[in-house]
Amino acid sequence: MPSLEQADQKVVFGLDIGTRSVVGTVGYMKDNQFNVIAQAVEMHQTRAMLDGQIHDIGKVGMTIRLVKEELEQQTDMHLTDVCIAAAGRVLKTVRIIYDYEYPEGHTITDEDIYNLDSSAVEKAYAQFIENNDSGLKFYLVGYSVMHYYLDGYQIANLEGHNAGKVSVELIATFLPDDCVDGLYKACERAGLMVANLTLEPIAAMMIAIPDRFRMLNLALVDVGAGTSDICITDDGSITAYGMLPIAGDDMTEMIARNCLVDFNSADEIKIAASHNSEVKYVDIMGLEKTITAKEISKILKPKVEEMAKKAVNEIKRLNGDKPVSAVFVVGGGGRVQGYTEAIAKEMGIPEERVALRGEEVMKNITFLNSDGLERDSLLVTPLGICFSYYEEANNFIFVSFNGTQTKLYDNGKLQIIDAAMQVAFPNEDLFPKRGQELKYTVNGKERTQRGGPGDAAVISLNGKAADIHSKIHANDIIKVTPSTAGDPGKATIESIPEFKTKFNVNVNGKNVEASRYATVNGEAQTGFYSIQPGDEVKILDYNTAAQIAELLDITITEDTIIIVNNERGDLDTPVYENFKVEFKDQEDAIMEYYSDFPSADEVAVSQENENSFESDDNDVRQVESSEMLTDENEQDEDEDSENKEPVRNILAHDLHVVVNNDSVTLHGKADYVFVDIFDAIDFDLSKPNGRAIITTLNGREPEYMQSIHEGDKIEVYWK
């Protein structure tokens, strides 16, 4: 038998503390081959453990001591340190998706990714505590990132990408303190110190599914006596853990009821039936009975199918509601006839893709003293516990965090951020905090101005500067001064993009650029106004006529006439983009109006030319014209022959039109234009009764100086 000095590394004592038995293994690693020196198994004399949970620490401790003494006798060694595993039953897992949105132009760094991950774990822990009312303290065992997303699309690595909305999907695993304490105390009762603590699903995975196969979507089911532990792999890592409180003991109880025997006798019948075609036993009446393996299989069939169905449902739930590619089964309970076939049927995969893992996965394991020991699925977890000693330095350690002693589950990869999460140090106090956001609305739509960045937390490890990723070990002293917040978000009216834009208007025949104006909560404000939280900002898409006049230094008096898009307006009339605005003095407007009419002499000459005959004899035309005037005077002797505008009086006439469905008569002019109707109707332009004046002439929009004729139909009203 090899001695301790013959081993390249320290001899390892691994202990699988199960519901029905305790299995001990002693061995060492040499040239990537694990050499088993000795193994021992002891059954619990009573049901001191149920469903993987220690109920009687003293009795479990006694069973562990028997295993320890047996191994010491076989190896001639004094065993003091032991490696153990916590049952999958006590693990609690939370699957979470966490989103974060970065500002435009931000490039994602490693720090951002760690921040994203830790925020997701915090969210998972908060969700777990909210849904767990046991009152127990839990430790973060670890977490596995399943996927990262950038703007909703899955991506392998976020680093270096321009940020948008980023997301992480991960599974976090927590371990209750009291379950771990029970294992530690039971080992102490046997005179052992725990050198390494792993998790049973991880231990089984060490042997059953090597790293090179974990890129595949596989499931491992460890069917023990009290629980069925489940582990899922995908994309090269363990993605989920699960547990079902149904396993070998449930089948044993069915045999006990059917064969009328006690629990331990039923367990012996179950084990014997897996190796023999028939089993003899004595029931509680003292009668000797014989039962065949086929009869036991028939008794167990409903329970086996129930176990398989529950296992498949849990596998699918952990795997995103879809089946895995293959299932490996370990543990004594998985050896029951029909179990792997039932798993395949429920999963909907070929039977050859569901298999017991035993001797075929132990090629790098040498049994130096087998003594008839069967290399089957029962040994997978105990050997995995020994392997984990070399692969992972798992145990609980104590560190000081801001003066408080903290216990952590050490997976060999602990960092300061793990200690911070364990003591519930706020994640936002580790990373620079932005100042408070400024939220307001622009034209009814919400706007947000982010606050300025603050300073990161100041971290020291054993008196030296460190960061959140610095590795920590037992008895380290960590001090963290919380990060600070930056300045709150700030914005002015002038910083709003819409406010900076200009628009064109035509003023007195020239194109002019007009600036935007803004109101805040209904009051006009300049571009220098500092926006406050909750402000309702409106960027106006027009100027008033008064603002246009102010822009161009146009003086407005009582005699100023304002015309907007050929309609009479006032100082408050809105002027939108591409509108035409005219500012005219009243006297100038009148002169301009009358300058468009012909003079009296021009009218007389025009009238004479129209009424004269075409003749080359000027004298004849003069006589005829004179006679016509004489006849006119004779018909009205009372008319003043000295009148200075005889021609204008002759041409003036009344004009009858329809305005707003009412008959209106215009007097005293030879020709009439549209604007003349305002002298004949009751329509006060100086008192606006709407946003704009609507005018139509025979159904069409007229010009104010457009000629109107007898019977025209006109509409004038405020909009």
Secondary structure, DSSP 8 states (H G I E B T S, - for coil): ---GGGSSS--EEEEEE-SSEEEEEEEEEETTEEEEEEEEEEE-SS--EETTEES-HHHHHHHHHHHHHHHHHHHT----EEEEEE-GGG-EEEEEEEEEE--TT-B--HHHHHHHHHHHHHHHHHHHHHH--S---EEEEEEEEEEEEETTEEES--TTSB-SEEEEEEEEEEEEHHHHHHHHHHHHHTT-EEEEEEEHHHHHHHHHS-GGGTTS-EEEEEE-SS-EEEEEEETTEEEEEEEES-SHHHHHHHHHHHHT--HHHHHHHHHHHTT-SEEEEE-TTS-EEEEEHHHHHHHHHHHHHHHHHHHHHHHHHHTTSS--SEEEEESGGGGSTTHHHHHHHHHTS-GGGEEE-SGGG-TTEEETT-TT---SGGGHHHHHHHHHHHH---EEEEEEETTEEEEEEE-S--BHHHHHHHTT--GGGTS-B----EEEEETTEEEEE--------EEEETTEEE-TT-B--TT-EEEEE---B------BGGGSHHHH-EEEEEETTEEEEEE-EEEETTEEE-TT-B--TT-EEEEESEEEHHHHHHHTT----TTEEEEETTEEE-TT-EEETT-EEEEEEHHHHHHHHHHTS--HHHHHHHHHHHHS---S-HHHHHHHHHHHHHHHHHH-TTS-TT-S-HHHHHH-EEEEEEETTEEEEEEEESS-BGGGGGGTS---TTS--SSSEEEEETTB---TT-B--TT-EEEEEE-
